Amino acid sequence: MKQVIIAIILIVVCTTTCNAYSKQMIKANKALLALERKQNATQKDQQKVVDMLQEVINNATYILDKCEASIELAECYSENVPEQIRDYAKAGELYKNALELVCEQYPSTDTDQADDVKNLKWKAFYNTGYYCYYKRTSSQDLSKALEYFTEAAYYAPRFHRAVGEFYELGLGCDIDPEMALMHYTEAMHNGTDSHAKFYSTEYYVNQVSADKLDTLAFNDFREGILLQKMAGEQINYDQVKQHLTAAAERGYSPAQFELGTAYLNGKFSGGKSDENLKQAEEWLKKAADDNYLPALGNLAYFYETGGKGYASDKGREKALPYYEQAAMGGYPPAQCALAVYYYMGFAGKEKSILAAQYWLECSADKGYKLAKDYLANLKSEIESAQKRKEEAEKRKEYEREHALDFLANALSDLGNTISNTISKRHKMTSSQVATMKRSSYKAEKNVNSTNNTSYTSGNTRTSSSYNSRTSRATHSSSTNSQSKSEQSTKKKCQQCNGAGYKQCRTCDGTGKIKCTQCGGDGQVTSRYLNSHNKMATLNMKCTACNGKGKKNDLVCGGKGTKKCVSCNGKGYY
């Protein structure tokens, strides 16, 4: 018994300690985030965060906290913090220490590990390769960086794009377009935008296989891309422009695409001036004429937005043929854009959910993340519409099956209305008759007392009034006896148990049914194209049920009960 108690105490103490340092880790995370956002941060602010993370590393019993703190300690000196407190050499050294700690604590290379462990590993591998061997230190070793990036891609597939660039451009290895295509394909299927890179490498392979490769153009193209990748934060876009222009003028389509896209994005001097936008259109058009799919997609976007980022109806009409050509060629971003045209009915296209779904599926099959998101939203919208349709059909079927009941209730209500109206009129006439009789009797009595008529005439009038009173008494007694005989013959209705009404089966006696417009949620989802030319959703209050999710049942009028058809609401036969 003592051993059990001791074990329980140890478990509680260990759990409390782990929770305490988990809270300390949370506090350190918040401090690091504040440091990254603080533009005028000083080394004193940096040292406070470093001390907090160092305390977690030294004292934490929870291994994940210790490993996470070692990685975040390196981030205190990385490019995530303000420039005045960065130290890339120290960041690389700390990332290397964090990698050793993570691999020591989690030596398994199984990809089925917990997500937390995989996140730690890719962070450690990628950042070690990035800061130690890529471009942040004087002792650059691109082959080592490639090894670390490949390990990072093993745990986080989006880094296949970086590995593909190494093989495409020959960084730390020989140029290997087949390996580059393989890594770009993996990156695309895992939601990373590597389509332009894929088609650039594919173009190179096709040129080599056809023995048409212009080596000078390819070398200029490669130099232009390397200048953007290897220059760090200070990219000399004048030199980039010089190399890309030289390659583009020799007819190398990927260079024409890169040059036109750089003009379109305002990378060169002059930004998005009219002159630069004309240059963008010119170079993209030359690559598009060669049926280079990325250029077709970007040229369509240029016409759609006018290069300013705002789509117009006239621009969509001009962009549509290029989107269609690129989509037919299999370019995923163009397929996604064409799906939006079909869904929204842009550029004179007839709205078609099926066509939109087809093109989204084509794009999503190639890993385009935006298409996957749109497709998920579209399928949920189709399912909810189908559900509403099925509910409406069930309701119509129920109404057809109970049409006779509805008709009987309607006729019964009509009969009651008519009978009530007649009875009111009858009562009004009887009261008027009784009033008239009483007034005439009084008038007759007054006349007899004032005129002193003869005894004979008085006897005559007296006998006549006596006879009338006797006849009325006889009529009332006969009426009472008739009603008593009717009551003795009544039988209680078995259908409603004498109540005269039954519970409504449509609403189960509640008087309310689920709204078919919103499915009982009280909200309906509306889809629209936002200012960024992307599909967005907006939840609005359902107008059919005023946001309540339920509305009155038409069968019982919201009462929850309806009149018994068997006894016509009387409760007896």
C-alpha positions in Angstrom: 0.0 0.0 0.0 2.9 2.4 0.8 4.5 1.7 -2.5 1.3 2.6 -4.3 1.0 5.9 -2.4 4.6 6.7 -3.1 4.1 6.0 -6.9 1.0 8.2 -6.9 2.9 11.1 -5.2 5.8 10.8 -7.7 3.4 10.9 -10.6 1.7 14.0 -9.3 5.0 15.7 -8.6 6.3 14.9 -12.1 3.1 16.0 -13.7 3.1 19.3 -11.8 6.7 19.9 -12.7 6.0 19.2 -16.4 3.0 21.5 -16.4 5.0 24.2 -14.6 7.7 24.2 -17.3 5.1 23.9 -20.1 3.7 27.2 -18.7 7.2 28.6 -18.6 7.6 27.6 -22.3 4.4 29.3 -23.2 5.6 32.5 -21.5 8.9 32.2 -23.4 7.0 31.8 -26.7 5.1 35.0 -26.0 8.3 36.9 -25.1 10.0 35.7 -28.4 7.0 36.7 -30.4 7.0 40.2 -28.8 10.7 40.5 -29.5 10.2 39.7 -33.2 7.5 42.3 -33.5 9.4 45.0 -31.6 11.1 47.2 -34.2 13.3 49.1 -31.8 14.4 46.0 -29.8 17.7 46.1 -28.0 20.2 43.5 -26.9 18.8 43.8 -23.4 15.4 42.8 -24.6 17.0 39.9 -26.5 18.9 38.7 -23.4 15.7 38.5 -21.3 14.2 36.1 -23.8 17.5 34.1 -24.0 17.6 33.7 -20.3 14.0 32.5 -20.2 14.7 29.9 -22.9 18.0 28.8 -21.3 16.1 28.2 -18.0 13.7 25.9 -19.8 16.5 24.0 -21.5 18.4 23.5 -18.2 15.4 22.6 -15.9 12.6 21.2 -18.1 11.8 17.6 -17.5 9.5 17.5 -20.6 11.7 16.6 -23.5 9.6 18.4 -26.1 9.9 21.6 -24.2 13.7 21.3 -24.0 14.0 20.7 -27.7 11.6 23.4 -28.7 13.4 25.9 -26.4 16.7 25.1 -28.0 15.3 25.8 -31.5 13.7 29.1 -30.3 16.9 30.1 -28.6 18.5 30.1 -32.1 15.6 32.1 -33.5 16.5 34.9 -31.1 19.4 35.6 -33.4 17.9 34.7 -36.8 16.4 36.9 -39.5 13.0 36.8 -37.7 14.2 39.4 -35.2 14.9 43.1 -36.0 18.1 43.7 -38.0 20.0 45.4 -35.2 20.1 42.3 -32.9 20.7 39.6 -35.6 23.7 37.3 -35.4 23.5 34.7 -38.2 26.7 32.9 -37.1 25.4 32.4 -33.6 22.0 31.4 -35.0 23.7 28.7 -37.1 25.7 27.4 -34.1 22.6 27.3 -31.9 20.6 25.5 -34.6 23.3 22.9 -34.9 23.2 22.3 -31.2 19.4 22.1 -31.3 19.7 19.5 -34.1 22.0 17.4 -32.0 19.7 17.5 -29.1 16.6 16.6 -31.1 18.3 13.7 -32.9 19.7 12.5 -29.5 16.2 12.5 -27.9 14.3 11.3 -30.9 16.7 9.0 -32.9 13.9 7.3 -34.9 13.5 8.2 -38.6 10.0 6.9 -38.8 7.7 9.4 -40.6 4.7 8.1 -38.5 6.0 10.0 -35.4 3.9 12.6 -33.6 3.5 15.9 -35.4 5.3 17.7 -32.6 8.4 15.6 -33.1 8.3 16.0 -36.9 7.9 19.8 -36.6 11.0 19.8 -34.4 13.1 17.8 -36.8 12.3 19.7 -40.0 12.9 23.0 -38.2 16.3 21.8 -36.9 17.4 20.2 -40.2 16.3 23.1 -42.5 17.6 25.9 -40.4 20.9 24.2 -39.8 21.4 23.8 -43.5 20.2 27.4 -44.1 22.3 29.2 -41.6 25.4 27.0 -41.4 26.0 26.0 -45.0 23.7 27.9 -47.5 24.4 31.7 -47.6 24.7 33.1 -44.1 28.3 32.3 -43.4 31.7 32.8 -45.2 32.3 29.1 -45.2 29.5 28.2 -47.6 29.0 24.5 -48.4 26.1 24.0 -50.7 26.5 20.2 -50.9 26.1 20.1 -47.1 23.1 22.4 -47.3 21.5 20.1 -49.9 21.9 17.2 -47.4 20.2 19.0 -44.6 17.4 20.3 -46.9 16.8 16.8 -48.1 16.4 15.6 -44.5 14.0 18.5 -43.8 11.9 17.5 -46.9 11.7 13.9 -45.4 9.6 15.3 -42.5 8.0 18.3 -44.2 7.3 17.6 -47.9 7.0 21.3 -48.8 10.8 21.6 -48.7 11.0 19.4 -51.8 10.8 22.7 -53.7 14.1 23.9 -52.2 15.7 20.5 -53.0 14.4 20.7 -56.6 16.0 24.1 -57.1 19.4 22.7 -56.0 19.2 20.0 -58.7 17.7 22.3 -61.3 20.4 25.0 -60.9 23.3 22.7 -60.0 23.8 24.0 -56.4 26.1 21.7 -54.6 25.6 19.0 -57.2 25.5 18.5 -60.9 22.5 19.7 -62.8 20.0 16.9 -62.7 16.6 17.9 -64.2 15.1 14.4 -63.6 15.7 14.7 -59.9 14.5 18.3 -60.0 11.2 17.2 -61.6 10.7 14.5 -59.1 11.1 16.9 -56.1 9.0 19.6 -57.8 6.2 17.0 -58.3 6.4 16.0 -54.6 6.2 19.6 -53.6 3.2 20.3 -55.9 1.3 17.3 -54.6 1.8 18.5 -51.0 0.3 21.9 -51.7 3.5 23.9 -52.4 3.4 26.3 -55.4 6.1 24.8 -57.5 4.3 24.8 -60.9 6.4 27.4 -62.6 9.6 25.7 -61.5 8.3 22.3 -62.7 7.5 23.7 -66.2 10.9 25.5 -66.4 12.7 22.3 -65.7 10.4 20.4 -68.1 11.2 23.0 -70.8 14.9 22.4 -70.3 14.5 18.6 -70.6 12.5 19.0 -73.8 15.1 21.3 -75.3 17.9 18.9 -74.4 16.1 15.9 -75.8 15.3 17.7 -79.0 18.9 18.9 -79.2 17.7 22.5 -79.3 19.0 23.8 -76.1 20.6 27.3 -76.3 23.4 26.9 -73.8 24.2 30.6 -73.7 20.5 31.5 -73.1 20.3 28.8 -70.3 23.4 30.1 -68.6 22.1 33.7 -68.6 18.8 32.4 -67.3 20.5 30.4 -64.5 22.6 33.4 -63.5 19.5 35.6 -63.3 17.8 33.1 -61.0 21.0 32.5 -58.9 21.4 36.3 -58.3 17.9 36.4 -56.8 18.5 33.3 -54.6 22.1 33.8 -53.5 22.2 37.6 -52.9 20.5 37.4 -49.6 18.5 40.5 -48.7 20.2 42.9 -51.1 19.3 41.7 -54.5 20.8 43.6 -57.4 17.8 43.6 -59.8 19.7 45.5 -62.4 22.0 42.5 -62.9 19.0 40.2 -62.7 17.3 42.2 -65.4 20.5 42.1 -67.6 20.9 38.3 -67.5 17.2 37.5 -67.9 16.9 40.0 -70.8 19.9 38.4 -72.6 18.3 34.9 -72.2 14.8 36.2 -73.2 16.1 37.9 -76.4 17.5 34.5 -77.4 14.0 33.1 -77.2 14.4 31.1 -74.0 10.7 30.9 -72.8 11.3 30.4 -69.1 13.5 33.5 -69.1 10.8 35.4 -71.0 8.3 34.3 -68.4 10.6 35.3 -65.4 11.4 38.6 -67.0 7.7 39.4 -67.7 6.6 38.3 -64.2 9.3 40.5 -62.6 8.1 43.5 -64.6 4.5 42.6 -63.6 5.4 42.4 -59.9 7.3 45.7 -60.0 10.7 44.3 -59.2 12.7 46.6 -61.4 13.1 50.3 -61.1 10.0 52.2 -61.9 7.8 49.7 -60.1 4.4 49.1 -61.8 4.7 52.0 -64.1 2.9 52.0 -67.5 6.2 51.4 -69.3 7.0 48.4 -67.1 3.6 46.9 -67.5 4.0 47.2 -71.3 7.2 45.3 -71.0 5.5 42.7 -68.9 2.8 42.2 -71.5 5.4 42.0 -74.3 7.6 39.3 -72.7 4.7 37.3 -71.4 3.0 37.4 -74.8 6.2 36.1 -76.5 6.4 33.1 -74.0 2.7 32.5 -74.4 3.0 32.3 -78.2 5.4 29.4 -77.6 2.6 27.8 -75.6 4.6 28.1 -72.4 1.8 27.4 -69.8 3.0 29.5 -66.9 3.2 32.5 -69.3 -0.3 31.9 -70.5 -1.6 31.9 -67.0 0.2 35.1 -66.0 -0.7 36.8 -69.2 -4.4 36.0 -68.5 -4.0 37.4 -65.0 -2.4 40.5 -66.5 -5.3 41.1 -68.8 -7.9 40.3 -66.1 -6.5 42.9 -63.6 -4.7 45.3 -66.0 -1.6 44.7 -63.9 -3.1 46.7 -61.0 -4.6 43.8 -59.1 -8.3 44.8 -59.7 -10.4 42.5 -62.0 -12.9 44.0 -64.4 -15.6 42.5 -66.7 -13.8 43.7 -69.8 -10.5 42.3 -68.6 -12.1 38.9 -67.8 -13.4 38.7 -71.4 -9.9 39.3 -72.7 -8.3 36.9 -70.2 -10.7 34.0 -70.8 -9.1 32.5 -74.0 -5.7 32.4 -72.3 -7.0 30.8 -69.2 -8.8 28.2 -71.4 -5.7 27.5 -73.4 -3.5 27.1 -70.2 -6.2 24.9 -68.5 -6.5 22.6 -71.5 -2.7 22.3 -71.4 -2.9 21.1 -67.8 -1.7 24.2 -65.9 -3.3 23.9 -62.4 -3.6 27.7 -61.5 -5.4 28.3 -64.8 -7.7 25.3 -64.3 -8.6 26.8 -60.9 -9.3 30.2 -62.4 -11.4 28.7 -65.2 -13.5 26.9 -62.5 -14.2 30.3 -60.9 -15.3 31.7 -64.2 -17.8 28.8 -64.6 -19.0 29.1 -61.0 -19.6 32.8 -61.1 -20.6 33.1 -64.8 -17.8 35.5 -65.7 -17.1 36.7 -69.3 -20.4 35.4 -70.6 -19.9 31.9 -69.4 -23.1 30.1 -68.4 -23.1 29.2 -64.7 -22.3 25.6 -64.3 -21.5 23.9 -61.0 -20.6 20.7 -62.8 -18.0 22.4 -65.0 -16.6 24.3 -62.0 -16.3 21.0 -60.1 -14.6 19.3 -63.0 -11.9 21.9 -63.4 -11.3 22.2 -59.7 -10.8 18.4 -59.5 -8.3 18.6 -62.4 -6.4 21.3 -60.6 -6.6 19.6 -57.1 -5.4 16.3 -58.6 -2.1 18.1 -59.4 -1.8 19.4 -55.8 -2.9 23.0 -56.2 -3.9 24.0 -52.7 -6.3 26.8 -53.6 -8.2 24.4 -55.8 -8.4 21.9 -53.0 -9.9 24.5 -50.7 -12.4 25.7 -53.3 -13.4 22.1 -54.1 -14.0 21.3 -50.4 -16.3 24.3 -50.1 -18.1 23.5 -53.4 -18.8 19.9 -52.3 -20.2 21.0 -49.0 -22.4 23.5 -50.8 -23.6 20.8 -53.2 -24.3 18.4 -50.3 -26.3 21.0 -48.4 -28.3 21.8 -51.5 -29.0 18.1 -52.1 -30.1 17.7 -48.5 -32.5 20.6 -48.9 -33.9 19.1 -52.1 -34.4 15.7 -50.5 -36.2 17.3 -47.5 -38.5 19.3 -49.9 -39.3 16.1 -51.8 -40.1 14.2 -48.6 -42.4 17.0 -47.5 -44.2 17.0 -50.9 -44.6 13.2 -50.7 -46.0 13.5 -47.2 -48.4 16.2 -48.4 -49.5 13.9 -51.2 -50.1 11.0 -48.9 -52.1 13.1 -46.4 -53.9 15.2 -49.0 -57.3 13.8 -48.0 -56.6 14.7 -44.3 -55.7 18.2 -45.3 -58.9 18.5 -47.4 -61.1 17.1 -44.6 -59.6 19.6 -42.1 -60.1 22.5 -44.6 -63.7 21.5 -45.2 -64.3 21.0 -41.5 -62.9 24.5 -40.8 -65.1 26.0 -43.5 -68.1 24.2 -42.1 -67.4 25.5 -38.6 -67.0 29.0 -39.9 -70.3 28.9 -41.8 -72.2 27.3 -38.8 -70.8 30.0 -36.4 -71.8 32.7 -38.8 -75.4 31.3 -39.1 -75.7 30.7 -35.3 -74.7 34.3 -34.7 -77.3 35.6 -37.1 -79.9 33.2 -35.7 -79.2 34.4 -32.1 -79.4 38.0 -33.2 -82.9 37.4 -34.9 -84.3 35.5 -31.8 -83.3 38.2 -29.4 -84.8 40.8 -31.6 -88.1 38.8 -31.8 -88.2 38.3 -28.0 -87.6 42.0 -27.5 -90.4 42.8 -29.9 -92.8 40.4 -28.1 -92.0 41.9 -24.7 -92.5 45.4 -25.9 -95.8 44.6 -27.6 -97.1 42.9 -24.5 -96.3 45.9 -22.4 -97.8 48.2 -24.9 -101.0 46.1 -24.9 -101.2 46.1 -21.1 -100.8 49.9 -21.0 -103.5 50.3 -23.5 -105.9 48.1 -21.5 -105.3 50.1 -18.3 -105.7 53.5 -19.8 -108.8 53.0 -22.1 -111.0 51.1 -19.6 -112.2 48.6 -22.2 -115.1 46.3 -21.6 -115.1 43.2 -19.6 -115.7 41.0 -22.7 -113.0 42.4 -24.7 -110.7 42.2 -21.7 -111.6 38.6 -21.2 -110.9 38.0 -24.9 -107.5 39.7 -24.7 -106.7 37.9 -21.4 -107.6 34.5 -22.9 -105.6 35.2 -26.0 -102.5 36.2 -24.0 -103.0 33.2 -21.8 -103.1 30.9 -24.8 -99.9 32.4 -26.3 -98.0 32.0 -23.0 -99.3 28.4 -22.8 -98.1 27.6 -26.3 -94.6 29.1 -25.6 -94.3 26.9 -22.5 -95.3 23.9 -24.4 -92.8 24.6 -27.2 -89.9 25.1 -24.7 -90.7 21.8 -22.9 -90.7 19.9 -26.1 -87.4 21.4 -27.1 -85.8 20.5 -23.8 -87.0 16.9 -24.1 -85.6 16.7 -27.6 -82.2 17.8 -26.6 -82.1 15.4 -23.7 -83.0 12.5 -26.0 -80.1 13.6 -28.4 -77.6 13.7 -25.5 -78.7 10.2 -24.4 -77.8 8.9 -27.9 -74.3 10.5 -28.2 -71.2 8.3 -28.3 -67.6 9.4 -27.4 -65.2 9.5 -30.4 -62.6 6.8 -30.1 -60.1 8.5 -32.5 -59.6 11.6 -30.3 -60.9 10.1 -27.0 -63.6 12.7 -26.8 -61.2 15.6 -27.0 -62.3 16.7 -30.5 -58.7 17.2 -31.7 -55.5 15.1 -32.3 -51.8 15.7 -32.1 -50.3 16.9 -35.4 -48.0 14.2 -36.9 -46.0 16.6 -39.1 -44.6 18.6 -36.2 -45.1 16.0 -33.4 -47.2 18.5 -31.5 -44.7 21.3 -31.3 -46.3 23.4 -34.0 -42.8 24.0 -35.5 -40.9 22.3 -38.2 -37.2 22.6 -39.3 -36.6 25.4 -41.8 -35.9 23.9 -45.3 -33.9 26.9 -46.4 -31.2 26.8 -43.8 -31.5 23.2 -42.7 -32.3 24.3 -39.1 -29.1 26.3 -38.6 -30.7 29.7 -38.8 -28.0 30.8 -41.2 -27.4 30.5 -44.9 -23.9 30.5 -46.5 -23.4 32.9 -49.4 -20.4 32.7 -51.7 -18.9 35.7 -53.5 -15.7 36.8 -55.2 -13.7 39.1 -52.9 -11.5 42.0 -53.9 -8.5 39.6 -54.2 -10.4 37.7 -56.9 -10.8 34.7 -54.6 -13.9 32.9 -53.6 -15.1 33.7 -50.1 -18.0 32.8 -47.9 -20.4 34.9 -45.8 -22.9 33.6 -43.2 -26.1 35.5 -43.2 -29.3 35.2 -41.2 -32.0 33.0 -42.9 -34.9 35.2 -44.0 -37.3 32.3 -44.2 -37.2 31.5 -40.4 -35.7 34.9 -39.3 -32.6 33.1 -38.0 -34.5 30.8 -35.6 -34.0 27.6 -37.6 -37.7 26.7 -37.3 -41.0 28.0 -38.7 -44.7 27.3 -38.2 -46.1 24.1 -39.5 -48.6 24.8 -42.3 -50.6 21.6 -41.6 -51.7 22.6 -38.1 -51.1 26.4 -38.4 -48.5 26.3 -35.7 -50.9 25.0 -33.0 -49.5 21.5 -32.7 -53.0 20.0 -32.9 -55.6 19.5 -35.6 -59.3 18.8 -35.5 -60.4 15.2 -35.4 -61.8 14.3 -38.8 -63.9 11.4 -37.4 -66.1 13.5 -35.1 -65.6 16.9 -36.8 -64.1 18.3 -33.6 -67.1 17.6 -31.4 -65.6 14.7 -29.4 -68.7 12.5 -30.0 -70.8 11.0 -32.8 
